[in-house]
């Protein structure tokens, strides 16, 4: 398992030989899914640190 992960991270960023339009579409969709997963992982941390609701903010308007 460790060797597979090492090989995976070593191949990230290398040029990919794409022969057909279907292979290109599959590659683009895979990258899109990785971006979505990254967003879903990062958003809760972003929300907690930056957009957290301040309970005392409403008291200033009353």
HUWO-V521145 format. One record per helix or strand of 2 or more residues. SS is the DSSP state (helix for helix, strand for strand). FROM is the first residue (numbers start at 0). LEN is the number of residues. If there is no record, write none. Layout:
SS;FROM;LEN
SS;FROM;LEN
This chain:
helix;1;10
helix;20;29
helix;57;4
